[in-house]
Structures are given as C-alpha cells and as structure tokens.
C-alpha cells in the first residue's frame, strides 16, 4: 500500500466534506454578513456566525478522524475565513476555491464539524459548533 497516496486521498476526502459544511455555514441565517465564508484549515449545520456578508472558505485539513457507525462519522476541526465573494453574487452551493478567494486580513474562526454519512440511504447529517475566533496573524 502506498501510504502517501492513501494520505493524499484522505486529505482530499476530508477537504471535500469541509466544503460541504461551509455551504451550511453560508446558508445559516445567523451568518448575516455580506461576504461568504470558506474553509481555511480542517483540523479534526447549524453554525455560529462570523456575522459577515462574505462567504466563509476552507484553507486546509489540520485534524480529521473517521469512525464506522452505521455509516461513517467524520470529525474535523476546521478553520474558516472570510472570502472575497459577496452574498448575492454567488450561491453557497456554487462556492469553491476556483471561483472564490480568501480575503486578505479577513476574519477567521475555528469550528468543530461532525458529519455522519450513510451513502446507501443518501443521508448526511452535520453538527457544527464554533470553538473560537482566530486572529488573522495566528498560526495553527
């Protein structure tokens, strides 16, 4: 087994799921700001908001775990940050790293995201909680 290829595959899978959670954050009524938020870092759908008009965006995976439980339960710690994409100009469902960039100096926050998937039932359930705000210059 190629460990590097396996690790790269898991990182891709976890990032893909963090982007799904970002769409929930951006659709959440409490995220009343003008810009979308995007995932910045993933470390382990109701979300506390950064109260931004920008979408949130994902940066990378910091920590991720998975567990088989009548499906798969993923747990992530995700750093989300403001993007340059204004709400109303984009739908959250269309948001990705290609069409939306991270806002330089924008607000950031660390979230815990749990995703339970049962693909054979077309089932996904997100549980998300804000852990804390993260300063723009803080390294994680």
The 8 nearest C-alpha neighbors of each residue, nearest first, counted from 0:
[[1, 2, 5, 4, 3, 6, 8, 7],
 [0, 2, 4, 3, 5, 6, 7, 8],
 [3, 1, 5, 4, 0, 6, 7, 8],
 [2, 4, 6, 5, 1, 7, 8, 0],
 [5, 3, 7, 1, 6, 2, 8, 0],
 [4, 6, 2, 8, 3, 7, 1, 9],
 [7, 5, 3, 9, 8, 4, 2, 10],
 [8, 6, 4, 10, 5, 9, 3, 11],
 [7, 9, 5, 11, 6, 10, 4, 12],
 [10, 8, 12, 6, 11, 7, 13, 5],
 [9, 11, 7, 13, 12, 8, 14, 6],
 [10, 12, 8, 14, 9, 13, 15, 7],
 [13, 11, 9, 15, 10, 14, 8, 16],
 [14, 12, 10, 16, 15, 11, 9, 17],
 [15, 13, 17, 11, 16, 12, 10, 18],
 [14, 16, 12, 18, 13, 17, 11, 19],
 [15, 17, 19, 13, 18, 14, 12, 20],
 [16, 18, 14, 20, 19, 15, 13, 21],
 [19, 17, 21, 15, 16, 20, 14, 38],
 [20, 18, 16, 17, 22, 21, 15, 23],
 [19, 21, 17, 23, 18, 22, 24, 16],
 [22, 20, 24, 18, 23, 19, 37, 25],
 [21, 23, 91, 25, 19, 20, 24, 92],
 [24, 22, 26, 20, 44, 21, 25, 27],
 [25, 23, 21, 27, 22, 26, 46, 20],
 [24, 26, 22, 23, 27, 54, 35, 91],
 [25, 27, 23, 24, 22, 28, 91, 30],
 [28, 26, 24, 29, 25, 30, 23, 45],
 [27, 29, 30, 31, 26, 25, 48, 24],
 [30, 28, 31, 27, 48, 50, 47, 46],
 [31, 29, 48, 50, 28, 27, 32, 51],
 [30, 32, 50, 29, 51, 52, 28, 33],
 [52, 51, 31, 33, 50, 34, 30, 53],
 [52, 32, 34, 53, 86, 51, 85, 31],
 [53, 52, 35, 33, 85, 54, 86, 84],
 [54, 53, 36, 34, 55, 84, 82, 86],
 [55, 54, 35, 37, 81, 56, 82, 80],
 [56, 55, 36, 38, 57, 79, 80, 21],
 [57, 56, 39, 37, 79, 58, 78, 40],
 [58, 57, 38, 40, 79, 78, 59, 56],
 [59, 41, 39, 58, 78, 60, 77, 57],
 [60, 77, 40, 42, 61, 59, 76, 78],
 [61, 62, 41, 76, 43, 60, 77, 75],
 [75, 63, 62, 76, 42, 74, 64, 41],
 [45, 125, 23, 126, 127, 46, 24, 20],
 [44, 46, 127, 27, 126, 24, 47, 23],
 [47, 45, 24, 44, 127, 128, 48, 27],
 [46, 48, 129, 128, 29, 45, 49, 30],
 [49, 47, 30, 50, 29, 46, 24, 51],
 [48, 50, 51, 30, 47, 108, 106, 32],
 [51, 49, 30, 32, 48, 31, 29, 52],
 [32, 50, 52, 53, 49, 33, 31, 34],
 [33, 32, 34, 51, 53, 31, 86, 35],
 [34, 35, 54, 52, 33, 85, 51, 36],
 [35, 36, 53, 55, 34, 82, 25, 37],
 [36, 37, 56, 54, 35, 81, 80, 82],
 [37, 38, 55, 57, 36, 80, 79, 39],
 [38, 39, 58, 56, 37, 79, 40, 59],
 [39, 57, 59, 40, 38, 56, 78, 41],
 [40, 60, 58, 41, 39, 57, 61, 14],
 [41, 59, 61, 40, 42, 62, 14, 10],
 [42, 62, 60, 41, 40, 43, 59, 76],
 [42, 43, 63, 61, 75, 60, 76, 41],
 [43, 62, 64, 75, 42, 74, 61, 65],
 [63, 65, 74, 73, 43, 75, 66, 62],
 [64, 66, 73, 72, 74, 71, 67, 63],
 [65, 67, 72, 71, 68, 73, 64, 70],
 [66, 68, 71, 70, 72, 69, 65, 73],
 [69, 67, 70, 71, 66, 72, 115, 117],
 [70, 68, 67, 71, 117, 116, 72, 115],
 [69, 71, 117, 68, 116, 67, 72, 115],
 [70, 72, 67, 116, 66, 68, 115, 73],
 [71, 73, 115, 66, 65, 114, 67, 116],
 [72, 74, 65, 114, 113, 64, 115, 71],
 [73, 75, 113, 43, 64, 63, 112, 65],
 [43, 76, 74, 63, 112, 42, 111, 62],
 [75, 77, 42, 43, 111, 41, 110, 62],
 [41, 78, 76, 40, 110, 42, 109, 75],
 [77, 79, 40, 109, 39, 108, 38, 41],
 [80, 78, 38, 39, 37, 108, 57, 56],
 [81, 79, 107, 55, 56, 36, 37, 106],
 [82, 80, 36, 55, 105, 102, 106, 53],
 [81, 83, 101, 102, 84, 100, 36, 54],
 [82, 84, 102, 100, 101, 99, 85, 53],
 [85, 83, 82, 34, 35, 53, 99, 54],
 [86, 84, 34, 53, 33, 88, 35, 87],
 [85, 87, 34, 88, 33, 35, 89, 53],
 [86, 88, 89, 85, 90, 33, 34, 84],
 [87, 89, 86, 85, 90, 84, 34, 35],
 [90, 88, 87, 86, 91, 93, 85, 84],
 [89, 91, 92, 93, 94, 87, 88, 86],
 [90, 92, 22, 94, 93, 25, 89, 26],
 [91, 93, 90, 94, 22, 89, 19, 95],
 [94, 92, 90, 91, 95, 89, 98, 22],
 [93, 95, 91, 92, 99, 90, 98, 89],
 [96, 94, 97, 98, 99, 93, 18, 56],
 [95, 97, 99, 98, 100, 94, 56, 57],
 [98, 96, 95, 99, 100, 94, 93, 101],
 [97, 99, 96, 95, 94, 100, 84, 93],
 [100, 98, 96, 84, 97, 95, 83, 82],
 [101, 99, 82, 83, 96, 102, 98, 84],
 [100, 102, 82, 83, 81, 103, 56, 80],
 [103, 101, 82, 83, 105, 81, 104, 100],
 [102, 104, 105, 101, 82, 81, 83, 135],
 [103, 105, 135, 102, 106, 136, 81, 107],
 [106, 104, 102, 81, 103, 80, 107, 135],
 [105, 107, 81, 80, 135, 104, 108, 134],
 [106, 108, 80, 133, 79, 132, 105, 81],
 [109, 107, 132, 133, 79, 78, 131, 80],
 [108, 110, 78, 131, 130, 77, 129, 132],
 [111, 109, 129, 77, 130, 128, 76, 112],
 [110, 112, 76, 128, 127, 75, 77, 129],
 [111, 113, 127, 75, 74, 126, 110, 76],
 [114, 112, 74, 126, 73, 125, 127, 75],
 [113, 115, 125, 73, 72, 124, 116, 112],
 [114, 116, 72, 124, 123, 71, 73, 125],
 [117, 115, 123, 71, 70, 122, 118, 114],
 [116, 118, 70, 122, 120, 119, 121, 123],
 [119, 117, 121, 120, 116, 122, 70, 123],
 [118, 120, 117, 121, 122, 70, 116, 69],
 [121, 119, 122, 118, 117, 116, 123, 70],
 [120, 122, 118, 119, 117, 123, 116, 124],
 [123, 121, 117, 120, 116, 118, 124, 119],
 [124, 122, 116, 115, 117, 125, 114, 121],
 [123, 125, 115, 114, 116, 126, 122, 44],
 [126, 124, 114, 44, 113, 127, 115, 123],
 [127, 125, 113, 44, 112, 114, 45, 124],
 [128, 126, 112, 44, 46, 111, 45, 113],
 [129, 127, 111, 110, 46, 130, 47, 112],
 [128, 130, 110, 47, 131, 109, 111, 46],
 [129, 131, 110, 109, 128, 111, 132, 108],
 [132, 130, 109, 108, 129, 133, 110, 107],
 [131, 133, 108, 107, 109, 134, 130, 106],
 [132, 134, 108, 107, 131, 135, 137, 109],
 [133, 135, 137, 136, 107, 132, 106, 108],
 [136, 134, 104, 137, 133, 106, 107, 105],
 [135, 137, 134, 138, 104, 133, 139, 107],
 [138, 136, 134, 135, 133, 139, 107, 132],
 [139, 137, 136, 135, 134, 133, 40, 78],
 [138, 137, 61, 40, 78, 133, 42, 136]]
